[in-house]
Amino acid sequence: MSGGMEAIDNMSSFKVVNHPVRRVDAIAKVTGRAKFTDDLTFDRMLYGRVLRAKYPHAKILELDTRKAEEAPGVVCVITYADVPGAQAIGPVRPDMPVFVSTKTMYLGDAVAMVVAETPEMAEQALDLIRVEYEELPAIYDVEEAASEGALELHEDYPRNIVNHYPLRKGNVEEGFKASDIILERTYTTQLIEHAYIEPEAAIAVPGVAGDIMTIYGSIQNPFTARRHVASVLGVSLNKVRVVQCTMGGSFGGKDDVVSAICARAAVAALKTGRPVKIVHTREESIIESYKRHPYVMKYKVGATRDGKIVAMEVYILADAGPYSSMTPFVTWRSVVQATGPYEIPNVKTDVYGIFTNNTYTGAMRGFGSPQIIFAQESLMDELAEGLGMDPLELRLLNGFRQGSVTASGQVLEGHTVSLEEVIRKATDAIGYSEKWKTYAKNRPAKGKVRGVGFATSYRGVSLGAEGVDAVATLLSVQPDGSVYLHSGLAENGQGLKTVFSQIAAEELGCKLEDIVFMDTDTSVIPDSGATVASRSTTMGGGSVRNAAKKVKEVLFEVASKLLNVSPDEIEAADGKMYVKDEPGRSVDFKDVAKAGYSEGKLMAALGWYHAPKVTWDEETGQGKAYFTYVYGCQAVEVEVDCDTGKVKVLKVAAAHDVGRAINPATLKGQIYGGVAMGMGYGLLEEVELQKGITKTRNFDEYIIATSMDVPEVIPIIVENPDSHGPYGAKAVAEPTCELLAPAIANAVYNACGKRIRDLPLDLERVLLGRSLRAARGKRGSEQS
Amino acid sequence: MKQVDRCKMKLISFTVNGTDVKVEISASDRLIDVLRDKLRLTGTKEGCGIGECGACTVIMNGVPVNSCLVPAFQAEGSVIETVEGLEQSGKLHPLQEAFVDHAAIQCGFCTPGMLMSALALLRENPHPTREEIARAISGNLCRCTGYHQIIEAIEDASMRMDPTE
């Protein structure tokens, strides 16, 4: 069934969805019984430890593993020469080696892996591997990498361009001519670590059920891991079975890097015939794992005197590091959304992914949106200042409404365009308008001053024209009325198991506690793509509902005989099936299941949900990029200490249109968590690289928000049900994380008149206007 | 299988969740290694190995400690409490109940350590303010929840544990 339009349900009738039910995995997690990857052991299990590059860019002249192989407890040392199939992996292009052979491209590259009886023995033998390097000239600056004549890191990629997305709408030259005011600004963002608290982990177990390699791991996307392991082993997909373990956070992060770890474990398991476990230390995790892209963003905007935006030109360089990874997809979302939720007749956008020798970058919560929203929402406040307008007024004047046309020429229809609603709700909640005027008038240069700011966005739901977008769910009712749910999308910690179980219980009419959601297993369920892009509730939820509908049809047929009515007179809820107009005439769900089983009925179904059609023209950047959108706004009040540069976030109001809140409690959890992560992006976090060498290697140096740092948060759930999602639900995970950094930057300006165009807004930038850290040299506006 | 010189091994005795245990340890073992690898109490998690994230928090002689920073030999004669000891005869501890009820859990990796820090706080201070709760768990990093529901849960648990005040 494709995701067509269907009637949106009446909210008042919901029994399970739209209620803050307990998480189905909560008990296992509060008792310590939930099994994360490192909690599993297997008979005769070995441990792998990886030797990483000494230099970010160097030729490997010689690699001698003999001494390490002779060390106590060492079973073997794995290198590229042991890889039976593909040497390299990657979601778009297979350009990231599982083990490097002739040269290193960044500090996290794996040169070899010791496999030993204990982790300590593996660790000790690492020192015995001798590698002779010849350092190569390297590029760490994205603008230098993208310049004419720059050293090419990969053959056939002139100017190190991974990919280029143009978008052309109208004529910007004409637009700027017609403008009364033109602003040109450069904004930059930093390298960000996902900082899931559980480091990466995987176990490969060979020879289960014949020659199948089974992988258990902390894996965000089991099907991607399977594809990569199969290609590295040189076997067909059905010879690799990936089972997701309870995952200690991911945020987009446990994809490519975990595929590489799974592949390494699998190669070692194949070679030794024994299970092999790899668990990263925090230091290894930060050094090897991909990050959120730093962007350099040059924006030019033209508007008329009365505030109408006429033209916007955007030029973006995204630092990809040395491998393509997700860069082509991440930057695609950027090109679609670069000019924000504003109707602008003339747009010219160019987004480039650029190879460097920095740590590679890929998917992270937001996926190409936090960067451009920082730029565009800072720019909106700067434009308002230039025009002498209230920033709120400027946004409402230019913001999307029902039927507006986006930069890619898409007419916003078929869903509620709620931009104005979320802006008003968030700004009202902190008393923005009045405070903004008061604070702007009163800017002492000393002591603590307050400011308010906000940022708003629209965001395409799911993958859009990025790729194949379909999801499967298997729902199976047992003879006693209990239910198994298997889905192709996976629990990452966000609450997917709970939300999917709620949708199944609502549709099927069984009790929520009678459902068991099984961890994702690639041998059970069809490839459903990845649990990414805030697509799970809409896409996966749609497939759950479709599976439940099919099974319900069978059960109603059975129940109709037990109740002596026709199937269309039956309804189901709360573990009972009953006659619509006579709820007292009912039969227990479990008795229907029992009867259905004895009649030989098939009480299981595979539900499938395929996204509606979307389009994209690669040459012009025009098309229907996503089938629906969500709208969000976060408003913030901050206190800036003019003497130290410290910014304290006092209060955040976060308004998000989610279509329908399937579980308001876990949804609030998404908002609180996204706000904390967004605050880290704005104020605290940066992976420091010095000439490609990772300096911030653990949580003593990479600072994420603690319980003492998080501000008061007012979550505002806006529900405009969407025809595409189950019960009208859309998405929330990523929008919550993409708005706070620019809102803070705008609030800091409101407080003290300092416009900071480079993230994070740390003490030095706020106090001195520039960073004292050597990391990545001077950035963006700091150069001028 | 571990190729460790047996004479460097040492036998230590301590109490875990009310049970007396004897474990053979080596000089390099940390308390977390003993709990996870030797006693298979895997509820205690390792997130950073340097005492920054708090995922490995257990209660040792009444005090919350990062078990990744405690050399195993220091556990000799001590009383250790881990997340596995919270549930009694199949009944969740009020803190666990409150975490479940307040959706104070997402990925769950920080949860065991968070619960142990909270338990130590509530024993010391049965009715903490939100500020005191936030301070007590400030050594426990959580990347998912933004902490609000955790703080609410601990506050609620304090009422459940001592409803008289």
Interface residues (C-beta under 8 A of the other chain):
Chain A: P20 R22 R23 D25 A26 I27 A28 K29 V30 T31 G32 R33 A34 K35 F36 D38 D39 P72 G73 E117 T118 E120 M121 H194 A195 Y196 I197 E198 P199 T246 M247 G248 G249 S250 F251 T281 R282 N492 G493 Q494 G495 A665 T666 K668 G669 I671 Y672 G673 G674 V675 A676 M677 N698 F699 D700 I704 A705 T706 S707 M708 V710 V713
Chain B: M1 K2 Q3 S28 R36 L41 T42 G43 T44 K45 E46 G47 C48 G49 I50 E52 C53 A55 T82 V83 E84 L86 E87 L92 Q96 F99 V100 D101 H102 A103 I105 Q106 C107 G108 F109 C110 T111 P112 L115 I133 A134 R135 I137 S138 G139 N140 L141 C142 R143 C144 T145 G146 Y147 H148 Q149 I150 I151
